[in-house]
Amino acid sequence: MSLIDAILPLASNPTAGSAEVATVNADGTVDILINGAAVPAACIEAYADRAVGDVVFVIPVRGGYVVQGRFTTS
């Protein structure tokens, strides 16, 4: 197993999808839950009002993830 696969589960074949925000960081990034592991993710500016528990749409980018926005609850 490569180091990146140990750090980011399924990193060799990441796919876009949903994730839950585990932590909102002071620098504007978030940690998201991917297969039970907290993984750092960048956010686009439009995803403001970030909150723990948000269910968000993420896309893989260069071995990491970018949060595109929050799913609505209605």
C-alpha positions in Angstrom: 0.0 0.0 0.0 1.3 3.4 -0.9 1.6 6.2 1.6 -1.1 8.3 -0.1 -3.5 5.3 0.0 -2.8 5.0 3.8 -3.5 8.7 4.3 -6.5 9.1 2.0 -8.6 5.9 1.7 -9.3 5.0 -1.9 -7.0 7.9 -3.1 -6.0 5.9 -6.2 -9.6 6.0 -7.4 -11.4 8.9 -5.7 -14.8 9.9 -7.1 -17.0 12.8 -6.7 -19.8 12.5 -4.2 -21.1 13.5 -0.8 -19.2 13.8 2.5 -20.0 15.1 5.9 -18.0 18.1 7.4 -16.2 16.9 10.5 -14.3 20.1 11.3 -14.3 23.7 10.2 -10.8 25.1 10.3 -9.8 28.7 11.0 -8.0 29.0 7.6 -11.3 28.4 5.7 -10.7 24.7 4.9 -12.8 21.9 6.4 -12.1 18.3 7.3 -14.5 15.9 5.7 -15.3 12.3 6.5 -14.3 9.9 3.7 -14.7 6.2 4.6 -14.7 7.1 8.3 -11.4 9.1 8.1 -11.2 12.9 8.5 -9.5 14.3 5.3 -8.7 18.0 4.7 -10.5 19.7 1.9 -10.5 23.2 0.3 -13.7 25.0 -0.3 -14.9 27.2 -3.1 -15.8 30.7 -2.0 -19.6 30.2 -2.6 -19.7 27.6 0.2 -19.9 30.2 3.0 -21.5 29.6 6.4 -19.6 26.3 6.8 -20.7 24.1 9.7 -19.9 20.8 11.3 -22.5 18.2 10.1 -23.1 19.8 6.7 -23.5 17.2 3.9 -21.5 18.6 1.0 -20.7 17.7 -2.6 -16.9 17.1 -3.1 -14.8 16.4 -6.1 -11.3 14.9 -6.1 -8.5 17.2 -7.2 -4.8 16.2 -7.3 -4.9 13.7 -4.4 -7.3 15.9 -2.3 -10.8 17.1 -2.3 -12.6 20.4 -3.0 -16.0 21.1 -1.5 -18.4 22.6 -4.1 -21.3 23.3 -1.8 -23.8 22.1 0.7 -26.8 19.9 -0.2 -30.1 21.5 0.8 -32.2 19.9 3.5 -35.6 20.5 1.7 
